[in-house]
Amino acid sequence: MTESAKKVARQTEDRLDKVAENVRQGFERITKGRFTDEIKNGRFADQVDHGIDQGRAEVKRREQGGSER
């Protein structure tokens, strides 16, 4: 390869690296606030726990002869 061809190849590789990095950053920005990520991070954990506790309380009331819903 001639020196000018090597220089062009190096510049092209640098540009492609920059494009790839921009795409990666854009993808991270888009997927950062996804609903599934929020669930995985436990955002709705209190609500789920509350539902389970409420269900257990209803079963306990039924077993003790309390009113049914």
N, C-alpha and C positions, 0 to 999 in steps of 0.2 A: 504494500500500500504506500502511496505517496504521502508526504506530510500533510498536504491539503486534505486528502481523503480521511486521514486519521483525525484531523482537526474537526472536520464536519461530523464524523462518526461520534466523537467525544461530545460535541455540542448537542447532537441529536439525543444521545444517551442522557445527558444532563436535563434536557427539556422533558424527556419521557419520565425521568425520575420526579421532576416537579409536578407533572400532570398526575402521576400515580399518587403522590402525596396529597394533592388537592382533592382527588377523588376519595381517598381514604378519610380525609378530614370531613368532607361533605357527607359521606356515608355515616360516619360517627355522629355528626350533628343531626342527621335525619332520624337515626335509630335511637338516639339517646333518650328521648322522652316517650318511647313506645309503651303502650299499655301493659304488655307482657313483662317488660322490664320493671315497671312499677309493682306489679304483683310479685315478681321474684324478689324484689327488695323489701317486701313486707308492708307495702303501703296500706293494704286492706286487711292486715292481720287482725286488727282490733275488731273489725266488723265480723269477720269469720268467727273469731272466738266468741263474740257476743251471741251469734246465732247458735253455736254449739251449746253454750251455757243455757240459753233460753230453751232449746230442745230438751236438754237434760232436766231442767226444772219442770217442764210440762210432763215428762214421763214420771217424774217423782210424784207430782200432784195426782196423776192418774192412779199410780200404784197405791197412794194413800187414801184414795176415794174422793179426791177433790173434784172440782168442776172440770168438765172437758171443754175444749174450745171447738 
